[in-house]
Amino acid sequence: MVGMGTEPVSRAKGRVHLRRPDGSPVRVLVVDDEPTLSELLAMALRYEGWDVRSATDGTAAVREAREFRPDAVVLDIMLPDIDGLEVLHRMRSEAPDLPVLFLTAKDAVEDRVAGLTAGGDDYVTKPFSLEEVVARLRGLMRRASRATQQTDAMLVVGDLTLDEDSHEVRRGGAEIQLTATEFELLRYLMRNPRRVLSKVQILDRVWSYDFGGQANIVELYISYLRKKIDAGRKPMIHTLRGAGYVLKPAT
């Protein structure tokens, strides 16, 4: 994302409106080649008071992202020219922290995994409710906003360090590259060392929602963190079956 945090600054009809720091509406880019679906999404997001633009193919999406500089993107994986994964790659080359919510086919598990592995922050499966998309986007933008705040804090657990100011993560002195969502998840774990955190707690704190059927996204991101944090080293992230996850110094 290009230098834009979000914050709730106004209420209308009981709804909290997210705004850019300059007071303007947050910007969302919707990318889907189904005109009816795209228009429904755009209408729902405009109802939130957000500034919305749409694109129907990958090439147009990359161009719109460059000109519009959105605060979040709703991105269909299946597009007529270049697929959503390549679109994500091109967008992130210019805006590394841009939050992206993938739209995937209901049965395409491999698409969901590929999207998250490629750096997508979240996903919804078709068919979906508009309310769910709005809730997911709110969560993504709030996480991105928290990630850009200056805290001057260094979290340390064993040989693992996380700088909340520079966003640098290191283990044993070796730098580890994380996506925005992986960073937020690790930060939550490191702020609660040796404490068992349930999937529900993690969903509520990191993803800012609790859709019961989506607890598997926690498992996916825990597995991604393990590959980056624990690979080739003594493990720090542990699973307590039926209870949750705990991060503690390697022994």
Salt bridges, closest charged atoms under 4 A:
ASP32 OD2 - LYS126 NZ 3.18
GLU34 OE2 - LYS126 NZ 3.31
GLU48 OE2 - ARG15 NH2 2.07
GLU48 OE1 - ARG138 NH2 2.78
GLU64 OE1 - ARG53 NH1 3.18
ASP71 OD2 - ARG20 NE 2.85
ASP76 OD2 - LYS126 NZ 3.13
GLU86 OE2 - ARG90 NE 2.84
GLU94 OE2 - ARG66 NE 2.97
ASP121 OD2 - ARG92 NH2 2.95
ASP122 OD1 - ARG136 NH1 3.22
GLU132 OE2 - ARG136 NH2 2.47
ASP159 OD1 - ARG171 NE 3.01
GLU164 OE2 - ARG187 NH1 3.25
GLU164 OE2 - ARG191 NH2 2.43
GLU168 OE1 - ARG170 NH2 3.99
GLU175 OE1 - ARG170 NH2 3.89
GLU182 OE1 - LYS228 NZ 2.72
GLU184 OE2 - ARG146 NE 3.48
GLU184 OE1 - ARG187 NH2 2.73
GLU184 OE2 - ARG205 NH1 3.08
GLU219 OE2 - LYS199 NZ 2.26
ASP230 OD1 - ARG171 NH1 3.13
